[in-house]
Amino acid sequence: SCSHKFQYRTEQQHIKAAVATTHYITMFYTAAITKQSKNQPIGIGLEDTDYGIAISSINPEGPLSQTSLKPGLKLLIINNIEVSGLSPKEVGKILNNVGDKLVLSAVDIVPDITFQVNTSRKSKRDNRQTNERVVATMKRDTNDATPTIFNEAGVPSNTFSRIYKLIESELLPAAMALRSHETTYNREMQSYTSKQMIKGGLVGFGTESNHEKKVFQMVAQGAQLQRNVDLKAMQVKDKTNAMLAKYNIMATVALESRRLGKYSSKQMQANEALDVVGLEFHRIE
């Protein structure tokens, strides 16, 4: 009937609106205190993490205990001084040299489950060859990697373990295969450019060297391996979001930038590659 059709359309419109307005929640925290004396300790512990300078502890007897700051936050600003790129020792010096009035700003750390893919090089003295080996590892062990927002949202530990294993078993191997291919390609290119591309000085059908054919094949396969990583990242992200939907947590693909070498002396600046390295997690409304 018409009434049923109207109701159905209304529900569909409501769903679309909800999807369009979904956004991440980023919490900012600011604490302003006045010290009783310049030498009064404020009672804050700091540590250097993968995310920057984080608050490791707040002394319950100190002046910051009554503020919104808490362990696990990323420290951003001290009295209008940006500190996110500094070491804990440098931040400590700033805290010791500030006056009586102190304003600290911090933000929630964006948690993640990530891995790293590196190429290790070992040279042999005898034949002057360099052995290259691609190594892929998870950045944190599964026993101490649980994001805080998982615990706060009540995500079961076995759900976290499933997500961790999903990234480790499905996404990491694809990223490792791509990096291994890139490493081999770089070796082939070094050999390729050190020899003649065309034998006999003629360019035409059937005159390409084996190296030239190999390089063309590797470029095509490299594009496919990159596509494999992208597709796996989408697949793992979708599976993860299906597990986290009822906890108001959304997963997005975690990316890291990597500087690329210049391909020409005329190139103004080096390009950067974005590598898929796992998943990040965000609270949503």
C-alpha positions in Angstrom: 0.0 0.0 0.0 0.9 3.7 -0.2 1.5 3.9 3.5 4.0 1.1 3.5 5.8 2.6 0.6 6.0 5.9 2.4 7.3 4.3 5.5 10.0 2.3 3.6 11.2 5.4 1.9 11.4 7.4 5.1 13.5 4.6 6.7 15.8 4.5 3.7 16.3 8.3 3.8 17.1 8.1 7.5 19.7 5.4 7.0 21.4 7.5 4.2 21.4 10.5 6.4 23.0 8.6 9.3 25.8 7.3 7.0 26.4 10.7 5.6 26.9 12.2 9.1 29.0 9.5 10.6 32.3 10.9 11.8 35.3 10.1 14.0 35.4 11.3 17.6 38.7 13.1 18.4 38.9 14.1 22.1 41.1 17.1 23.1 42.0 17.7 26.7 43.3 20.9 28.2 44.6 21.5 31.8 45.4 24.9 33.2 47.0 25.1 36.7 48.9 27.6 38.8 51.8 26.3 40.7 52.3 27.4 44.3 56.0 27.9 43.6 58.3 27.6 40.6 59.9 24.4 41.9 56.6 22.7 42.7 56.5 19.3 40.9 53.4 18.9 38.7 53.4 15.1 39.0 53.3 14.0 35.4 55.2 11.0 33.8 56.1 11.0 30.2 57.2 8.3 27.7 58.3 8.2 24.1 55.9 6.0 22.0 55.3 5.2 18.4 52.7 7.9 18.5 54.8 10.6 20.1 55.2 11.8 23.7 52.5 10.2 25.8 51.4 10.7 29.4 52.5 7.6 31.3 51.3 8.6 34.8 49.6 11.4 36.8 50.5 11.7 40.5 47.2 11.5 42.5 48.7 14.0 45.0 49.8 16.5 42.3 48.0 19.5 40.9 47.2 17.7 37.6 45.2 15.0 39.4 42.0 17.2 39.4 42.2 18.0 35.6 41.1 16.1 32.6 44.6 14.8 31.7 45.1 11.0 32.2 47.6 8.4 31.3 47.6 7.2 27.6 47.0 10.7 26.1 49.4 12.2 23.6 50.9 15.5 24.8 50.7 18.2 22.2 51.3 21.7 23.6 52.8 23.2 26.7 52.1 27.0 27.1 51.8 27.4 23.3 55.0 25.4 22.6 54.5 22.4 20.3 56.1 19.4 21.9 54.8 16.4 19.9 58.2 16.0 18.0 60.4 16.3 21.1 61.9 13.7 23.4 60.7 13.2 27.0 63.9 14.8 28.2 63.4 17.9 26.1 59.8 18.1 27.3 60.9 17.8 30.9 63.2 20.8 30.5 60.3 22.9 29.1 58.2 21.9 32.1 61.0 22.8 34.5 61.5 26.2 32.9 57.9 27.4 32.7 56.5 30.0 35.1 53.8 29.6 37.7 51.0 29.3 35.1 50.9 26.1 33.1 48.6 25.1 30.3 48.9 21.6 28.9 47.0 20.3 25.8 46.7 16.6 24.9 44.7 14.4 22.6 43.6 10.8 22.4 46.1 8.5 20.6 44.7 7.0 17.5 45.3 3.3 18.3 46.3 0.8 15.6 47.4 -2.8 14.9 50.3 -2.4 12.5 53.3 -4.2 11.0 56.6 -3.2 9.5 58.3 -4.5 6.3 62.0 -3.9 6.1 64.8 -4.9 3.8 68.0 -6.0 5.6 71.3 -6.0 3.7 74.4 -8.0 4.4 77.5 -7.8 2.4 79.9 -10.7 1.7 83.5 -9.7 1.8 84.7 -12.6 -0.4 82.7 -12.0 -3.6 81.6 -8.5 -2.8 78.0 -9.4 -3.2 75.2 -8.0 -1.0 72.4 -10.3 0.2 69.1 -8.6 0.7 66.3 -10.1 2.8 62.8 -8.8 3.4 61.6 -9.1 7.0 58.0 -8.5 8.0 57.0 -8.4 11.7 54.0 -7.1 13.7 55.0 -3.9 15.6 53.6 -5.1 18.9 53.0 -8.5 20.4 49.4 -9.6 20.5 49.6 -9.8 24.3 50.3 -6.1 24.8 48.8 -4.5 21.7 45.1 -4.3 22.7 44.0 -0.6 22.0 42.5 1.2 25.0 39.3 2.0 23.2 38.7 -1.7 22.7 38.7 -2.2 26.5 36.6 0.9 27.1 34.0 -0.2 24.5 33.9 -3.7 25.9 35.3 -5.5 22.9 36.0 -9.1 23.9 39.6 -10.2 23.9 38.9 -13.0 21.5 37.5 -10.4 19.0 40.7 -8.5 19.3 42.8 -11.7 18.7 40.7 -12.5 15.6 41.4 -9.0 14.2 45.1 -9.2 15.1 45.4 -12.6 13.4 43.5 -11.3 10.4 46.0 -8.6 9.8 49.0 -10.8 10.5 47.8 -13.7 8.3 46.1 -11.9 5.4 47.4 -8.4 5.0 51.0 -8.7 6.1 51.9 -11.4 3.6 50.6 -9.4 0.7 52.6 -6.3 1.8 55.7 -8.5 2.2 55.3 -10.0 -1.3 55.1 -6.5 -2.7 58.2 -5.3 -0.9 60.2 -8.4 -1.9 59.2 -7.8 -5.5 60.3 -4.1 -5.3 63.7 -5.2 -3.8 64.2 -7.7 -6.7 63.2 -5.1 -9.2 65.7 -2.6 -7.9 68.5 -5.2 -8.2 67.4 -6.0 -11.7 67.4 -2.3 -12.7 70.9 -1.9 -11.3 72.1 -4.8 -13.4 70.0 -3.6 -16.4 71.4 -0.1 -16.5 75.0 -1.3 -16.2 74.7 -3.3 -19.5 73.6 -2.5 -23.0 69.8 -2.4 -23.4 69.9 -3.2 -27.1 72.5 -5.5 -28.6 73.8 -4.6 -32.0 72.7 -0.9 -31.8 69.3 -1.6 -33.5 65.9 -0.9 -32.0 63.2 -3.1 -33.3 61.1 -6.2 -32.9 63.2 -9.1 -31.5 66.2 -6.9 -30.6 65.3 -6.3 -26.9 67.7 -7.8 -24.4 66.5 -10.4 -21.8 67.0 -7.7 -19.2 64.6 -5.4 -20.9 61.9 -8.0 -21.3 62.4 -8.9 -17.6 62.0 -5.3 -16.5 58.8 -4.8 -18.4 57.4 -8.0 -16.9 58.4 -7.0 -13.4 56.7 -3.5 -13.8 53.5 -5.2 -14.8 53.7 -7.7 -11.9 54.6 -4.9 -9.4 51.3 -3.1 -10.4 49.4 -6.3 -9.8 51.0 -6.9 -6.4 50.2 -3.4 -5.3 46.6 -4.0 -6.3 46.7 -7.2 -4.2 47.7 -5.2 -1.2 45.0 -2.6 -1.8 42.3 -5.3 -2.2 43.5 -7.2 0.8 43.5 -4.0 2.9 39.8 -3.4 1.9 38.8 -7.0 2.6 40.5 -7.1 6.0 39.1 -3.6 6.9 35.5 -4.7 6.0 35.8 -7.9 8.0 37.1 -6.0 11.0 34.4 -3.3 10.8 31.8 -6.1 10.7 33.2 -7.4 14.1 33.4 -3.9 15.6 30.1 -2.3 14.4 28.1 -2.8 17.6 30.9 -1.3 19.7 30.9 2.1 17.8 34.4 1.6 16.6 35.5 2.0 13.0 38.7 0.7 11.4 40.5 2.5 8.7 43.6 1.5 6.7 46.9 2.7 8.4 49.4 4.2 6.1 53.1 5.2 6.4 54.9 7.5 4.0 58.2 6.3 2.4 60.5 8.6 0.5 61.3 7.5 -3.1 64.5 8.2 -4.9 64.7 10.7 -7.6 64.5 9.3 -11.1 65.9 12.4 -12.9 68.3 15.2 -12.1 65.5 17.5 -13.5 63.0 16.3 -10.9 62.3 19.1 -8.5 61.7 17.0 -5.4 61.5 13.3 -4.5 58.1 11.7 -4.4 56.6 9.7 -1.5 55.0 6.4 -1.5 52.2 5.5 0.9 52.5 2.0 2.3 49.7 0.0 3.8 50.9 -1.1 7.3 47.7 -2.3 9.1 44.6 -0.8 10.6 43.8 2.2 12.8 40.7 2.4 15.1 38.4 5.4 15.8 35.4 6.0 18.0 32.4 7.0 15.9 29.0 8.5 16.6 
